[in-house]
Amino acid sequence: MPELLDVIGQTPAVRLRNLTTDGEAQLIAKLENTNPAGSLKDRPAWYIVEHAERTGLLRPGGTIIESSSGNFSIALAMIGASRGYRVIAVVDPKLTPTNRGLLEAFGSEIVIVDEPDDSGSYHKTRIAYANKLHREIRNSFRPDQCFNPLNSQAHYRTTARELLDQARRLTAVVCTVSTGGQLGGIARAVKERAPHVAVIGVDVWGSTVFGGEPHPYLVPGVGLSWTPSNLSDLSLVDQVYKVTDEDAFRACRTLVRSEGLFAGVSTGAALTVALAKAMRGRPGQQVAFLAADRGERYLATAFNDGWLEAHGLTTATAPDELRGRARELTPYSTRPAAECANHRPGLAAELGCPSIVLARSEWR
């Protein structure tokens, strides 16, 4: 009989029925929201912790400290409860009541950082404070999802390989980007095993992972103010799209009403682009995206009409309207390696990140 953490991964992939027509490519959703803590972040969280246990970086009774207001900290909180670790989640004021409740249910401690960084977000100040706590607390471990290459390796070794086995007629795989683990790991595996498959990155307007002008946005779990090191090789990405808040929130609401798949806002961002690619595809082809987390986490926001109206967003869920918006999408870049790099090579040191070394051979 497996234990709880043994069932992370091996998530199903399903064909959607109602958003595309018979004359278009199939839409394939890989259900990462069926992982035990409810999101695709379960994979890298456990992959990193298990590696730390094997290498002695994390010892029994230790403390896990991470900068995350969302799914990664929730995954670590689940792992901590299962393995007997203290977990400290360094969050910002945008922490939702639902995520706070989940963290507290698992027994995680919450530390709020309320000082914005130079981009107007909280990413850098959160990371710096988590690193400070790591230096101060004995027997502590920093998974460091933004800079730890094991983040993308988890998806390279598991998520991508599962998807390629499940969808044998893939022409494109669509991944959102934040810390770069999902997109970086899947892109590397796809280009090694199925180079004919296009890898499509999805960001949100206002994020500068792929350059551009920064401004506030509402989509959670997508975006950053620099190109993460887990996405160091942009030549593996064929195209980049940027979507609006309106696109992402509309799409996740339409998805549950039209297909019965209850997923979060970042899934809506990926779906918008995947639908655009599928509509331009041919019968027999497949376009895949990841259902990153569960929709229940967004009942107070994306699935609350009052909240949407207060933020100037639509409550519409008509498939034809979503198809119309997807039809109008155009790539932000078709040469991201040449046009989009926003790397900050000295940032990890500037923020005091722990030193993490990974041999190239470990990618195999």
Secondary structure by P-SEA (a helix, b strand, c coil): ccccccccccbbbbbbcccccccbbbbbbcccccccccccaaaaaaaaaaaaaaaccccccbbbbbbcccaaaaaaaaaaaaabbbbbbbccccccaaaaaaaaaabbbbbbbcccccccccaaaaaaaaaaaaacccccccccccccaaaaaaaaacaaaaaaaacccccbbbbbbccaaaaaaaaaaaaaccccbbbbbbbcccccccccbbbbbcccccccccccccccccccccbbbbbcaaaaaaaaaaaaacccccccaaaaaaaaaaaaaaaaccccbbbbbbccccccccccccccaaaaaaacccccccaaaaaaaaaaccccccccccccccccccccccccccbbbbbccccc
